Amino acid sequence: MVNPEKPIIWVDADSIPQKAKSVILKAAKKNYVPVVYAANRNIPFTEESPLFTMRICENAPDAADNLILEGARTGDMVITRDIPLVAKILEKGICVINDRGTRFSSENIQKFLEQREESLFISALGIQPARPHKTYGDKELHAFSCCFDKALHELLD
């Protein structure tokens, strides 16, 4: 039986690299923490455990985001790259990180929202914006692992 006071790790699973998913699942098994993947398609787990749940959402805009937003509670962790979702989660006082090792906060979210708007504006002008995160290698995985481990241990203490 899962301890209801343990955090739940919510993963916006469509865009999280496989290497990051493995880190999440191994840590969740070790700490007996439930993980919920949310996506509009089935995304297989690389580890097996009754702690892991795949929630397939309807194929509609923001369906997975809405599921996470409705389900996540204070004391949980959300892992996503979706900046508008990050802003909504932070309003609920929930820990949120991305797969690159960024821990979002009320102090830094405005910068990320502005960068997103600037990128959308440049794209609307027909200019291809720079895509700084094309690869996911050892450096990115290490940054994520450190950020994730620190955030998880803070939630468990």
Backbone as a chain_set.jsonl record, in Angstrom:
{"seq": "MVNPEKPIIWVDADSIPQKAKSVILKAAKKNYVPVVYAANRNIPFTEESPLFTMRICENAPDAADNLILEGARTGDMVITRDIPLVAKILEKGICVINDRGTRFSSENIQKFLEQREESLFISALGIQPARPHKTYGDKELHAFSCCFDKALHELLD", "coords": {"N": [[0.841, -1.195, 0.0], [0.564, 2.181, -0.864], [1.911, 4.933, 0.783], [-0.158, 7.54, 1.698], [0.891, 9.982, 2.314], [3.23, 10.224, 1.009], [4.971, 11.844, -1.661], [3.713, 12.238, -5.016], [5.064, 11.609, -8.152], [4.563, 13.339, -10.976], [4.621, 13.028, -14.415], [4.926, 14.724, -17.363], [4.72, 13.08, -19.957], [5.141, 12.92, -22.759], [7.369, 14.254, -23.913], [9.653, 13.735, -22.452], [12.953, 12.602, -22.288], [14.109, 9.209, -22.726], [16.279, 8.416, -21.104], [16.048, 10.142, -18.905], [13.567, 9.327, -17.946], [14.243, 6.784, -17.015], [15.89, 7.419, -14.822], [14.01, 8.639, -13.153], [12.204, 6.51, -12.622], [13.817, 4.543, -11.388], [14.621, 5.876, -9.046], [12.13, 6.295, -7.904], [11.258, 3.674, -7.373], [13.215, 2.911, -5.527], [12.685, 4.672, -3.418], [10.079, 4.166, -2.899], [7.961, 5.658, -4.128], [5.117, 6.798, -5.782], [4.617, 7.049, -9.363], [3.182, 8.885, -11.949], [2.611, 8.781, -15.273], [1.561, 10.979, -17.756], [-0.011, 11.29, -20.819], [-1.032, 11.513, -24.296], [-0.918, 9.122, -25.485], [0.1, 5.686, -25.161], [2.918, 5.213, -23.179], [5.563, 3.259, -22.637], [6.857, 1.904, -19.58], [10.217, 1.724, -18.401], [10.942, 0.312, -16.262], [9.431, -2.043, -14.074], [6.718, -1.835, -11.845], [4.217, -1.797, -9.29], [3.844, 0.733, -8.446], [3.829, 2.463, -10.565], [1.959, 4.272, -12.925], [0.259, 4.638, -15.974], [-1.383, 7.191, -17.471], [-3.534, 7.632, -19.952], [-4.569, 10.209, -21.915], [-7.268, 11.962, -23.561], [-6.946, 12.739, -27.049], [-6.453, 15.675, -27.261], [-5.836, 19.218, -27.23], [-3.789, 20.164, -24.536], [-4.741, 18.152, -22.821], [-3.255, 16.235, -21.282], [-1.812, 18.018, -19.728], [-3.894, 19.232, -18.285], [-4.833, 17.046, -16.819], [-2.641, 16.539, -15.157], [-2.505, 18.992, -13.804], [-4.954, 18.998, -12.439], [-4.65, 16.734, -10.828], [-2.241, 16.886, -9.344], [-0.878, 17.781, -6.185], [0.016, 19.829, -3.338], [3.178, 19.01, -2.152], [3.716, 17.103, -4.002], [5.597, 16.309, -7.022], [6.213, 17.688, -10.21], [7.222, 16.95, -13.489], [8.094, 18.535, -16.317], [8.328, 20.172, -19.549], [6.73, 22.136, -20.391], [6.083, 25.364, -20.354], [3.822, 27.192, -19.849], [2.238, 25.386, -18.366], [3.958, 24.921, -16.228], [3.865, 27.453, -14.957], [1.203, 27.469, -13.999], [1.252, 25.299, -12.258], [3.115, 26.132, -10.382], [1.63, 28.163, -9.202], [-0.001, 26.685, -7.574], [1.718, 25.934, -5.635], [3.418, 23.753, -5.979], [6.195, 21.59, -6.419], [8.206, 21.835, -9.28], [10.063, 20.698, -12.025], [12.283, 20.512, -14.911], [13.426, 18.302, -17.554], [16.022, 18.96, -17.945], [17.318, 19.79, -15.75], [16.446, 22.119, -14.544], [14.994, 23.825, -11.925], [11.977, 25.162, -11.365], [10.627, 28.268, -10.192], [8.794, 30.763, -8.318], [10.322, 32.958, -8.564], [11.797, 32.675, -10.943], [10.078, 32.031, -13.045], [8.847, 34.017, -14.608], [10.846, 34.93, -16.348], [11.167, 32.653, -17.96], [8.629, 32.506, -19.13], [8.644, 34.888, -20.607], [10.756, 34.346, -22.396], [9.601, 32.255, -23.832], [7.401, 33.552, -25.037], [8.779, 35.389, -26.644], [10.09, 33.633, -28.383], [7.868, 32.474, -29.669], [6.868, 34.742, -30.936], [8.972, 35.429, -32.696], [8.939, 33.17, -34.269], [6.389, 33.426, -35.416], [6.878, 35.513, -37.122], [8.092, 34.244, -39.118], [10.668, 33.557, -38.823], [13.053, 31.212, -37.963], [13.35, 30.241, -34.71], [16.153, 29.941, -32.468], [17.093, 26.715, -31.356], [18.063, 25.629, -28.554], [18.21, 23.187, -27.211], [18.658, 20.612, -28.569], [19.922, 18.155, -28.305], [20.259, 15.406, -26.018], [22.337, 14.556, -23.822], [25.013, 13.192, -21.793], [25.693, 15.368, -20.151], [23.284, 16.84, -19.892], [21.66, 14.872, -18.777], [23.0, 14.397, -16.361], [22.686, 16.906, -15.088], [19.893, 16.926, -14.828], [19.536, 14.622, -13.2], [20.814, 15.376, -10.794], [19.288, 17.645, -10.016], [16.713, 16.499, -9.83], [17.127, 14.498, -7.863], [17.811, 16.071, -5.62], [15.452, 17.633, -5.325], [13.54, 15.599, -4.892], [14.459, 14.416, -2.511], [14.132, 16.591, -0.777], [11.35, 16.752, -0.772], [10.725, 14.333, 0.433], [11.786, 14.533, 2.983]], "CA": [[0.0, 0.0, 0.0], [1.316, 3.429, -0.979], [1.678, 5.887, 1.854], [-0.798, 8.722, 1.101], [1.667, 11.186, 2.592], [4.371, 10.274, 0.09], [4.67, 12.628, -2.868], [3.527, 11.563, -6.294], [5.825, 12.232, -9.226], [3.749, 13.468, -12.186], [5.512, 13.23, -15.549], [4.36, 15.091, -18.66], [5.571, 12.033, -20.51], [5.336, 12.951, -24.212], [8.638, 14.787, -24.404], [10.767, 13.455, -21.552], [13.842, 11.595, -22.863], [14.117, 7.887, -22.099], [17.291, 8.387, -20.048], [15.478, 10.827, -17.735], [12.519, 8.446, -17.42], [14.9, 5.72, -16.252], [16.312, 8.005, -13.541], [12.797, 8.842, -12.358], [11.638, 5.234, -12.198], [14.728, 3.887, -10.438], [14.525, 6.594, -7.769], [10.792, 6.062, -7.351], [11.258, 2.323, -6.789], [14.101, 2.925, -4.35], [12.059, 5.45, -2.338], [8.685, 3.744, -2.833], [7.177, 6.84, -4.465], [4.348, 6.566, -7.011], [4.867, 7.86, -10.555], [2.087, 8.909, -12.911], [2.889, 9.32, -16.596], [0.371, 11.496, -18.435], [0.238, 11.537, -22.237], [-2.185, 11.15, -25.121], [-0.628, 7.803, -26.053], [0.78, 4.827, -24.201], [4.366, 5.331, -23.116], [5.956, 2.147, -21.767], [7.817, 2.111, -18.497], [11.436, 0.932, -18.546], [11.004, -0.478, -15.027], [8.106, -2.518, -13.689], [6.353, -1.667, -10.437], [2.829, -1.379, -9.082], [3.861, 2.162, -8.141], [3.83, 3.236, -11.797], [0.68, 4.334, -13.621], [0.21, 5.372, -17.24], [-2.703, 7.791, -17.689], [-3.682, 8.051, -21.345], [-5.565, 11.27, -22.015], [-7.83, 12.123, -24.896], [-6.046, 13.422, -27.971], [-6.941, 17.057, -27.35], [-4.845, 20.15, -26.692], [-3.641, 20.346, -23.087], [-5.415, 17.113, -22.036], [-2.318, 15.715, -20.28], [-1.529, 19.132, -18.813], [-5.039, 19.398, -17.395], [-4.857, 15.915, -15.897], [-1.594, 16.792, -14.161], [-2.902, 20.161, -13.014], [-6.045, 18.608, -11.555], [-4.255, 15.68, -9.907], [-1.091, 17.219, -8.503], [-1.175, 18.504, -4.946], [1.183, 20.28, -2.592], [3.954, 17.873, -1.689], [4.048, 16.301, -5.174], [6.561, 16.877, -7.959], [5.833, 17.597, -11.62], [8.346, 17.069, -14.413], [7.555, 18.973, -17.609], [8.983, 21.258, -20.289], [5.641, 23.029, -20.807], [6.217, 26.565, -19.515], [2.535, 27.635, -19.299], [1.856, 24.431, -17.322], [4.825, 25.215, -15.077], [3.335, 28.631, -14.261], [-0.018, 27.076, -13.284], [1.63, 24.396, -11.171], [3.745, 26.954, -9.348], [0.566, 28.875, -8.484], [-0.535, 25.749, -6.587], [2.746, 25.664, -4.645], [3.927, 22.406, -6.218], [7.554, 21.502, -6.953], [8.217, 21.511, -10.707], [11.374, 20.73, -12.663], [12.267, 19.973, -16.272], [14.364, 17.208, -17.781], [17.353, 19.529, -18.166], [17.893, 20.18, -14.475], [15.956, 23.421, -14.09], [13.921, 23.832, -10.941], [11.237, 26.396, -11.557], [10.189, 28.93, -8.959], [8.079, 32.016, -8.548], [11.327, 33.969, -8.889], [12.357, 32.563, -12.291], [9.095, 31.661, -14.058], [8.575, 35.14, -15.519], [11.898, 34.906, -17.372], [10.862, 31.561, -18.891], [7.438, 32.895, -19.885], [9.063, 35.908, -21.576], [11.532, 33.673, -23.436], [8.654, 31.495, -24.64], [6.661, 34.517, -25.861], [9.711, 35.91, -27.646], [10.285, 32.562, -29.357], [6.635, 32.383, -30.446], [6.798, 35.942, -31.773], [9.963, 35.281, -33.758], [8.432, 32.115, -35.143], [5.252, 33.984, -36.149], [7.446, 36.366, -38.164], [8.674, 33.376, -40.129], [12.083, 33.347, -38.512], [13.208, 30.011, -37.159], [14.076, 30.558, -33.477], [17.228, 29.022, -32.073], [16.648, 25.575, -30.54], [19.271, 25.308, -27.806], [18.181, 21.877, -26.547], [18.395, 19.565, -29.55], [20.455, 16.872, -27.877], [20.14, 15.047, -24.606], [23.503, 13.724, -23.558], [25.428, 12.963, -20.405], [25.658, 16.64, -19.413], [21.879, 17.141, -19.589], [21.185, 13.83, -17.862], [23.604, 14.651, -15.042], [22.018, 18.08, -14.503], [18.562, 16.481, -14.422], [19.649, 13.689, -12.075], [21.141, 16.137, -9.577], [18.123, 18.464, -9.673], [15.644, 15.587, -9.443], [17.483, 13.874, -6.592], [17.709, 17.091, -4.57], [14.035, 17.973, -5.131], [12.853, 14.442, -4.313], [14.832, 14.284, -1.099], [13.47, 17.68, -0.04], [9.93, 16.389, -0.596], [10.618, 13.17, 1.319], [12.209, 14.886, 4.35]], "C": [[0.878, 1.247, 0.0], [0.926, 4.351, 0.165], [1.065, 7.15, 1.257], [-0.039, 10.014, 1.369], [2.919, 11.282, 1.736], [3.996, 11.154, -1.097], [4.386, 11.711, -4.043], [4.357, 12.335, -7.306], [4.955, 12.18, -10.475], [4.68, 13.807, -13.34], [4.69, 13.546, -16.799], [5.185, 14.289, -19.665], [5.838, 12.096, -22.01], [6.747, 13.334, -24.634], [9.835, 14.499, -23.505], [11.649, 12.36, -22.171], [13.864, 10.293, -22.05], [15.111, 7.807, -20.945], [16.763, 9.039, -18.766], [14.378, 9.977, -17.11], [13.125, 7.333, -16.58], [15.349, 6.21, -14.882], [15.108, 8.142, -12.606], [12.305, 7.523, -11.78], [12.522, 4.509, -11.192], [14.642, 4.551, -9.066], [13.172, 6.358, -7.109], [10.702, 4.681, -6.715], [12.063, 2.297, -5.499], [13.424, 3.596, -3.154], [10.583, 5.134, -2.141], [7.739, 4.937, -3.024], [6.413, 6.556, -5.763], [4.713, 7.548, -8.12], [3.648, 7.747, -11.456], [2.603, 9.552, -14.189], [1.566, 9.801, -17.166], [0.759, 11.83, -19.867], [-1.002, 11.147, -23.019], [-1.957, 9.845, -25.88], [0.084, 6.982, -24.981], [2.287, 5.016, -24.301], [4.847, 4.261, -22.141], [6.961, 2.566, -20.705], [9.035, 1.229, -18.744], [11.664, 0.053, -17.319], [9.578, -0.91, -14.715], [7.892, -2.304, -12.197], [4.876, -1.317, -10.345], [2.72, 0.101, -8.704], [3.654, 3.027, -9.381], [2.495, 3.118, -12.513], [0.83, 5.147, -14.9], [-1.211, 5.875, -17.419], [-2.758, 8.32, -19.112], [-4.857, 9.023, -21.427], [-6.142, 11.294, -23.427], [-6.849, 12.912, -25.751], [-6.586, 14.824, -28.248], [-5.861, 17.974, -26.774], [-4.927, 20.248, -25.168], [-4.323, 19.273, -22.239], [-4.498, 16.557, -20.941], [-1.984, 16.803, -19.255], [-2.656, 19.285, -17.801], [-5.135, 18.258, -16.388], [-3.84, 16.119, -14.78], [-2.009, 17.924, -13.237], [-4.01, 19.824, -12.021], [-5.603, 17.606, -10.494], [-3.169, 16.056, -8.934], [-1.515, 18.066, -7.307], [0.124, 18.932, -4.276], [1.878, 19.06, -2.005], [4.33, 16.932, -2.816], [5.153, 16.992, -5.975], [6.025, 16.679, -9.372], [7.09, 17.793, -12.45], [7.766, 17.357, -15.789], [8.457, 20.023, -18.227], [7.994, 22.361, -20.635], [5.579, 24.247, -19.875], [4.868, 27.099, -19.024], [2.011, 26.685, -18.2], [2.675, 24.664, -16.06], [4.25, 26.376, -14.266], [2.094, 28.28, -13.447], [0.295, 26.181, -12.09], [2.261, 25.184, -10.03], [2.71, 27.737, -8.548], [-0.055, 28.007, -7.393], [0.496, 25.386, -5.514], [3.369, 24.283, -4.769], [5.326, 22.492, -6.827], [7.502, 21.099, -8.421], [9.613, 21.719, -11.284], [11.221, 20.295, -14.123], [13.342, 18.903, -16.399], [15.789, 17.68, -18.05], [17.997, 20.008, -16.869], [17.511, 21.573, -14.012], [14.852, 23.197, -13.071], [13.252, 25.188, -11.049], [10.779, 26.952, -10.221], [9.411, 30.19, -9.317], [9.058, 33.132, -8.917], [11.815, 33.871, -10.335], [11.323, 32.288, -13.386], [8.829, 32.793, -15.061], [9.589, 35.186, -16.655], [11.593, 33.83, -18.411], [9.622, 31.865, -19.731], [7.787, 33.926, -20.959], [9.868, 35.283, -22.718], [10.614, 32.892, -24.376], [7.888, 32.438, -25.571], [7.547, 35.09, -26.966], [9.927, 34.879, -28.751], [9.053, 32.403, -30.252], [6.492, 33.566, -31.404], [7.745, 35.834, -32.96], [9.498, 34.238, -34.769], [7.272, 32.62, -35.992], [5.704, 34.914, -37.273], [8.073, 35.551, -39.29], [10.153, 33.124, -39.947], [12.174, 32.117, -37.619], [13.987, 30.359, -35.892], [15.153, 29.508, -33.188], [16.655, 27.935, -31.169], [17.853, 25.08, -29.755], [19.324, 23.882, -27.245], [17.873, 20.745, -27.525], [18.861, 18.202, -29.08], [20.219, 16.656, -26.392], [21.247, 14.043, -24.316], [23.798, 13.59, -22.078], [25.348, 14.23, -19.555], [24.227, 16.969, -18.972], [21.316, 16.131, -18.589], [21.733, 14.04, -16.458], [22.921, 15.834, -14.349], [20.616, 17.7, -14.022], [18.64, 15.597, -13.189], [19.913, 14.417, -10.762], [19.938, 16.945, -9.094], [16.99, 17.594, -9.143], [15.914, 14.984, -8.07], [17.331, 14.858, -5.432], [16.245, 17.42, -4.277], [13.279, 16.822, -4.468], [13.194, 14.289, -2.839], [14.267, 15.4, -0.233], [12.013, 17.345, 0.223], [9.766, 15.247, 0.389], [11.011, 13.473, 2.756], [11.11, 15.528, 5.145]], "O": [[1.825, 1.348, 0.78], [-0.255, 4.518, 0.468], [1.683, 7.781, 0.4], [-0.297, 11.031, 0.725], [3.595, 12.311, 1.737], [2.831, 11.202, -1.492], [4.78, 10.545, -4.048], [4.354, 13.566, -7.316], [4.645, 11.099, -10.975], [5.445, 14.768, -13.257], [3.867, 12.741, -17.234], [6.211, 14.757, -20.159], [6.706, 11.369, -22.492], [7.267, 12.796, -25.612], [10.933, 14.982, -23.781], [11.142, 11.301, -22.541], [13.66, 10.301, -20.836], [14.818, 7.196, -19.918], [17.007, 8.539, -17.668], [14.264, 9.91, -15.887], [12.575, 6.976, -15.539], [15.204, 5.497, -13.889], [15.181, 7.803, -11.425], [12.021, 7.43, -10.585], [12.014, 3.921, -10.238], [14.596, 3.867, -8.044], [13.087, 6.236, -5.887], [10.13, 4.532, -5.635], [11.631, 1.724, -4.499], [13.57, 3.147, -2.017], [9.913, 5.757, -1.317], [6.852, 5.19, -2.209], [7.013, 6.116, -6.743], [5.065, 8.701, -7.87], [3.142, 6.652, -11.697], [2.987, 10.721, -14.194], [0.557, 9.103, -17.067], [1.725, 12.554, -20.11], [-1.916, 10.525, -22.478], [-2.705, 9.507, -26.798], [0.607, 7.532, -24.012], [2.853, 4.979, -25.393], [4.569, 4.345, -20.945], [7.79, 3.452, -20.909], [8.902, 0.111, -19.241], [12.496, -0.853, -17.35], [8.626, -0.211, -15.06], [8.784, -2.564, -11.389], [4.341, -0.625, -11.211], [1.619, 0.651, -8.652], [3.333, 4.209, -9.258], [1.963, 2.022, -12.69], [1.452, 6.21, -14.905], [-2.145, 5.078, -17.509], [-2.12, 9.32, -19.443], [-5.984, 8.695, -21.055], [-5.576, 10.723, -24.359], [-6.022, 13.662, -25.233], [-7.104, 15.109, -29.328], [-5.068, 17.556, -25.93], [-6.008, 20.396, -24.599], [-4.471, 19.468, -21.033], [-4.922, 16.422, -19.793], [-1.886, 16.53, -18.059], [-2.41, 19.448, -16.605], [-5.482, 18.483, -15.229], [-4.138, 15.899, -13.606], [-1.874, 17.817, -12.018], [-4.003, 20.311, -10.891], [-6.122, 17.621, -9.378], [-3.175, 15.586, -7.796], [-2.381, 18.936, -7.404], [1.201, 18.444, -4.618], [1.233, 18.183, -1.431], [5.17, 16.052, -2.629], [5.582, 18.099, -5.651], [5.455, 15.635, -9.691], [7.912, 18.666, -12.172], [7.043, 16.539, -16.357], [9.243, 20.677, -17.541], [8.395, 23.416, -21.126], [5.083, 24.158, -18.753], [4.772, 27.441, -17.846], [1.414, 27.136, -17.222], [2.143, 24.609, -14.951], [4.157, 26.299, -13.041], [1.948, 28.748, -12.318], [-0.331, 26.299, -11.037], [1.977, 24.934, -8.858], [2.888, 27.954, -7.35], [-0.573, 28.524, -6.403], [0.196, 24.625, -4.594], [3.8, 23.704, -3.772], [5.601, 23.365, -7.651], [6.83, 20.129, -8.773], [10.253, 22.749, -11.071], [10.176, 19.781, -14.524], [14.078, 18.636, -15.45], [16.664, 16.869, -18.352], [19.094, 20.566, -16.885], [18.195, 22.15, -13.166], [13.893, 22.468, -13.327], [13.881, 26.227, -10.85], [10.572, 26.218, -9.255], [9.38, 30.617, -10.471], [8.664, 34.133, -9.515], [12.21, 34.886, -10.909], [11.676, 32.314, -14.565], [8.609, 32.53, -16.243], [9.226, 35.452, -17.8], [11.742, 34.066, -19.61], [9.571, 31.519, -20.911], [7.292, 33.851, -22.083], [9.682, 35.65, -23.878], [10.835, 32.876, -25.587], [7.742, 32.153, -26.76], [7.097, 35.254, -28.1], [9.943, 35.229, -29.931], [9.187, 32.219, -31.462], [6.049, 33.405, -32.542], [7.363, 36.116, -34.096], [9.652, 34.415, -35.977], [7.178, 32.277, -37.171], [4.994, 35.084, -38.264], [8.527, 36.104, -40.291], [10.81, 32.546, -40.814], [11.448, 32.003, -36.632], [15.157, 30.732, -35.975], [15.061, 28.356, -33.612], [15.82, 28.217, -30.31], [18.587, 24.212, -30.226], [20.393, 23.424, -26.843], [16.916, 19.997, -27.32], [18.252, 17.191, -29.427], [20.009, 17.597, -25.626], [21.098, 12.841, -24.539], [22.945, 13.841, -21.228], [24.981, 14.174, -18.381], [23.993, 17.331, -17.819], [20.586, 16.497, -17.668], [21.009, 13.878, -15.475], [22.615, 15.766, -13.158], [20.2, 18.103, -12.936], [17.891, 15.798, -12.233], [19.303, 14.105, -9.739], [19.61, 16.932, -7.908], [16.379, 17.915, -8.123], [15.032, 14.963, -7.212], [16.783, 14.512, -4.386], [15.842, 17.481, -3.115], [12.464, 17.052, -3.575], [12.31, 14.059, -2.013], [13.954, 15.172, 0.936], [11.493, 17.618, 1.305], [8.769, 15.193, 1.109], [10.612, 12.745, 3.665], [11.314, 15.879, 6.307]]}, "num_chains": 1, "name": "protein.A"}
